[in-house]
Amino acid sequence: MNPFMRELIYRLVAKGVKLDDIASFIGSLANSMSFDAHITLEEINRRMCVSGWSDIELDDHTFELARSCFEAEGLIQAKEYHKGVKKKRVGQA
């Protein structure tokens, strides 16, 4: 297992996600993130609450760790914008 995914799982368990529910939680989280590459922590917590995960609230570190894991696994696309600055693509002026 990827050490970053392992760390994500440890952090989620520490936040109250049961081991039996980790796969479902991660699936819901990846699904929620996949709709918007620029989703905020507040919005992801709202979407997870609406999805039935109202007792779990992500912090910034766990949110960014999840995003990085999901991008590395190809579950979500990497953000094209970082902190409001558009990344240039090869061949762009």
N, C-alpha and C positions, 0 to 999 in steps of 0.2 A: 504494500500500500504506500502511496505517495506520502512522505512525511508531513506535507502541508495539509493533506486531507485528514491524516491522523490527528493533527493539531486541531483542525476544524471540529472533528468529532468530539475530541476531549472538551473543547470549549462549549459545544452545544450540550453535552451531558452536564457540564458544570452549570449551565443555564437552566437545566431542568428537563431537557429532552431525554426520554427514556431510550435505552439502547434499542429496544424493539421498534421504536418509532423513528430512529435516525434516518433510515432510507426514505421513509415517507416525507419527513421534514425536509431533507435535502432535495428531494424531488420537487416539492412545493416551492422551496426557495429558488431553485434553479429555474423552474417554470416562471415564477414571478419576475425574476431578473431578466429572462430571455425576451420579454416584451419591450424593454426599454433599456438601452445601454447606458443611459444617463440617470437611471433611477436613484433616488436619494435614500438614505437610511430611514428617514421618517416614512417615506412612501412604502418601502419594503416592509417595515414593521406593520403599517396599516394593511397592506395586502395580505400579509401572513395572518393577521388577526381575522380578517374577513374570510380567509381560507380555513379557519378553525384552530389556528395556533395562537389564540389570544393570551395564553399564559407564558409565552416565550417572547422576549424582546431582545433583539440583537443590539450589540454595542458597535461602535465604529470599527474596532479592530476585527471582530468576528465577521462583520459585513464585508470588509475589504479582503479578508482571508478567504471567505466563501467565493467572492467574485474572482479572485486570482485562481482558486482551485477549479472553478467552473470554466474559466477561460482556458486554462491549461488542458482540461479534459475535453474541450470542444463543446461543452454543454451550452455555453453562451458565447457570443462574439465579443471580442475585445472592444473596449470603448475607443472611439475615434477622437474623442475630446478628453482632455485631462485638465481639470481645474480651469475650465473656461478657455483654454487655448487649443485651437484646432491643430492637429498634427498634420504635417504635409506628407503627401504621398509621393512616391518616386515619380519624377517627371512633372510635378507641379511647381509653378513659380512662386 
